[in-house]
Amino acid sequence: MNKLQEVMTTQPKSKASNNKKRKWREIEQLRDKFQLERELKGFESSLEHMLDDF
Protein backbone atom coordinates (compact mmCIF):
# COMPACT_ATOMS: atom_id res chain seq x y z
CA MET A 1 0.00 0.00 0.00
CA ASN A 2 2.89 2.39 0.61
CA LYS A 3 3.87 2.31 -3.06
CA LEU A 4 0.31 3.05 -4.10
CA GLN A 5 0.09 5.99 -1.70
CA GLU A 6 3.41 7.35 -2.98
CA VAL A 7 2.20 7.21 -6.55
CA MET A 8 -1.08 8.85 -5.66
CA THR A 9 0.47 11.70 -3.67
CA THR A 10 3.37 12.62 -5.95
CA GLN A 11 2.68 14.88 -8.89
CA PRO A 12 4.44 14.31 -12.17
CA LYS A 13 7.41 16.57 -12.84
CA SER A 14 6.43 16.98 -16.46
CA LYS A 15 3.59 19.30 -15.48
CA ALA A 16 6.04 21.88 -14.15
CA SER A 17 8.16 21.43 -17.24
CA ASN A 18 5.13 21.94 -19.49
CA ASN A 19 4.22 25.13 -17.62
CA LYS A 20 7.72 26.52 -18.15
CA LYS A 21 7.62 25.67 -21.84
CA ARG A 22 4.20 27.29 -22.17
CA LYS A 23 5.40 30.45 -20.43
CA TRP A 24 8.42 30.67 -22.73
CA ARG A 25 6.17 30.24 -25.77
CA GLU A 26 3.98 33.09 -24.52
CA ILE A 27 7.04 35.27 -23.98
CA GLU A 28 8.31 34.49 -27.48
CA GLN A 29 4.92 35.30 -28.96
CA LEU A 30 4.85 38.66 -27.21
CA ARG A 31 8.40 39.40 -28.32
CA ASP A 32 7.47 38.56 -31.93
CA LYS A 33 4.36 40.72 -31.71
CA PHE A 34 6.33 43.74 -30.47
CA GLN A 35 8.99 43.19 -33.12
CA LEU A 36 6.30 43.12 -35.83
CA GLU A 37 4.73 46.30 -34.47
CA ARG A 38 8.12 48.06 -34.58
CA GLU A 39 8.67 46.94 -38.17
CA LEU A 40 5.19 48.07 -39.21
CA LYS A 41 5.74 51.50 -37.67
CA GLY A 42 8.79 51.87 -39.87
CA PHE A 43 6.75 51.10 -42.97
CA GLU A 44 3.89 53.33 -41.85
CA SER A 45 5.95 56.51 -42.09
CA SER A 46 7.23 55.60 -45.56
CA LEU A 47 3.67 54.82 -46.72
CA GLU A 48 2.42 58.18 -45.45
CA HIS A 49 5.23 59.88 -47.37
CA MET A 50 4.25 58.03 -50.55
CA LEU A 51 0.58 58.97 -50.11
CA ASP A 52 1.52 62.64 -49.68
CA ASP A 53 3.27 62.54 -53.05
CA PHE A 54 0.09 61.40 -54.76
C-alpha positions as CSV (number, residue, x, y, z in Angstrom):
1,M,0.0,0.0,0.0
2,N,2.9,2.4,0.6
3,K,3.9,2.3,-3.1
4,L,0.3,3.1,-4.1
5,Q,0.1,6.0,-1.7
6,E,3.4,7.3,-3.0
7,V,2.2,7.2,-6.5
8,M,-1.1,8.9,-5.7
9,T,0.5,11.7,-3.7
10,T,3.4,12.6,-5.9
11,Q,2.7,14.9,-8.9
12,P,4.4,14.3,-12.2
13,K,7.4,16.6,-12.8
14,S,6.4,17.0,-16.5
15,K,3.6,19.3,-15.5
16,A,6.0,21.9,-14.2
17,S,8.2,21.4,-17.2
18,N,5.1,21.9,-19.5
19,N,4.2,25.1,-17.6
20,K,7.7,26.5,-18.1
21,K,7.6,25.7,-21.8
22,R,4.2,27.3,-22.2
23,K,5.4,30.5,-20.4
24,W,8.4,30.7,-22.7
25,R,6.2,30.2,-25.8
26,E,4.0,33.1,-24.5
27,I,7.0,35.3,-24.0
28,E,8.3,34.5,-27.5
29,Q,4.9,35.3,-29.0
30,L,4.9,38.7,-27.2
31,R,8.4,39.4,-28.3
32,D,7.5,38.6,-31.9
33,K,4.4,40.7,-31.7
34,F,6.3,43.7,-30.5
35,Q,9.0,43.2,-33.1
36,L,6.3,43.1,-35.8
37,E,4.7,46.3,-34.5
38,R,8.1,48.1,-34.6
39,E,8.7,46.9,-38.2
40,L,5.2,48.1,-39.2
41,K,5.7,51.5,-37.7
42,G,8.8,51.9,-39.9
43,F,6.7,51.1,-43.0
44,E,3.9,53.3,-41.8
45,S,6.0,56.5,-42.1
46,S,7.2,55.6,-45.6
47,L,3.7,54.8,-46.7
48,E,2.4,58.2,-45.4
49,H,5.2,59.9,-47.4
50,M,4.3,58.0,-50.6
51,L,0.6,59.0,-50.1
52,D,1.5,62.6,-49.7
53,D,3.3,62.5,-53.1
54,F,0.1,61.4,-54.8
